[in-house]
Amino acid sequence: LNYKDKKECESLHEKSKLKVNKGNHLWNTLLDYHYGEMIKRFNDMDGKLDTSKDFEEVGYLLRALWRENESGLRVHDTRVKGQISEKDFEEYEKKRKNGQITNREFEVIKEKYNNPYIFKNSGIYTDLLHDTYWKTWGKPYQFTFHEFFHNIDDLISRKYQHRNRIFEYYNEKSKFGKIIIKDVEELREIISGTTRLDEINNLNNKHIKAYLYDIIGGASEPPGEYGSEGGFGHDYNYWTKECRIGNREACFEEWVEECESDNANVCLEVRLAFEVFANIAAVAVVNSEALNAIKKYLPESYEVFVDLLEDMVCDM
């Protein structure tokens, strides 16, 4: 898009707030209360940060992104403890003890059992009780929004696929991943005997710290170094398992021919970009302090995030 087209597109969304759409899929599956609360958080975003002008832009772009994709969002279940039931998990524990499955296989199963939030099969699983009352590392609805933004990313990638532009989409994601890794590497640079990573480590507010740790963890070597701090975020198995076991679909089959080949780094960059996009979008809606910290400590990543938002809203 040229500058004029983009400004024209943005002006259409700038002052527009979201409305509750009674009777749609989300109204019925999230229940009217939770759906209404999430829409309210979208509409209350503006002006909460020190850099309110920039934040207002993120606010109206995210609302526009939601508005354009809401009809395609799906919730598979709102009362889950991961993807595996407690009864099935106990059976898997017995199989591991009996040597019927390996420890590595069991760890993958355990991750699915422990994670009550996941995007899968073009929709999300979420535990709303957990997400609205468990607030040690996140704000209410933060994890649910995170999975919804994965859902939106998937819907938009399908539009690019339909228009034979999927490589363009993943190219942009790969570039975003490289910028994130660059930002994280700069956090480790020693200036006057200390690093900006040390500064992050000394933050007291877990609501701010958690999402920085998750991003830093995904961009570190080995991946997940910080992401699993305090039991929060994605660990080494998450960041590497698809590439390691050759799960081509999870590594974006259209983009990476063989995850275990030299393209594995590209796969990780794209995966990192998808996760960080969902992270930043979610904190923008409900956790303004964390968004401010992301902009402070990962400035280039934040700028690219805003650029991606503009493209996702105005290019489709």
C-alpha positions, 0 to 999 in steps of 0.5 A: 500500500502507498502512504495515501492508501494506508492513511485512508484505510486507517482513518476509516477505523480510527474512532470506531468502537466495537459493538456487542454482536448478540447471537454470534458464535462468541456470544454463545460460547464465551457466554454473554458476560465474558464476551461483553467484558472482552469487548469492553477491554477492547474499547477501553484501550486508548490513552492508558500508556505514557505514549498514548498517541502511539497506543491509540493507533494500536488500539484502533488497529486491533479493534479493526482486526477483531471486527473484520475477523470476529465472525470467523473466530471459534471457541471449541471449549471454555471449561478445559484442563488442556487437551487431555482429560485427567483420567486419560493423563493418569493412564498415560502416567501408568504407561510411562511407568510401565515403559509403554511410552518414552519419557519424551512422549510423556513430556509432550502429553504432560504439556498438553494436560497442563496448558489450559489455553491452546489454538488448534483446528481453527479455534481456541480452547480456554479456561475462563475461570482460570484466566479471570482469577489466576492473575500471578503472571497475567491479567484477566482474559490475557491468555484467552486474547492471546489464543484469539490472536493466533486464531486471527493470524490463522484466518488472515494467512488463509486469505493470503493462501487464497490469493497465492501470497502465502510466501509473502506472508511468511516472508514478513513473519520471518523478517519479524522473527529476525528483528525480535532476535536482534532486539533480544541480543541487544538486551545482553550488551554490557553498558557501564557494567550492566545489561538491559536484561539485568534491568528486566530481571530486577523488575518486581511486577510479574505482569510486566516481566512475564511476557518479556521473559516469554519473548526473550526465551523464544529468541534465546539459545537454547530457546525457552531459557527464560520463558518457563520462569515461574511456570509461565510461558513456553519452554524449550520443548515448545519452541523446538519440538516441531522442528526436532520431530519433523512435524511439517504442518506445525512448522508451516508446511507451505514455507519449510520443506523439511524442518530438520534441514537447514531451514529449521532456523527459518521455521523457528523465526516464523514460529517466534513471530507468530507467538510474539504477535499474539503476545503483544496484541494480547497485552495491548488489550489488557496489560498496558504496563507490559506493552509499554515495557515491550516498547521500551526494551524491544523497540524495533520489534514493537515498531514491526508489530505495528507495521504488521497490524497496519498490513493485516488491517489495510492490505486485506 
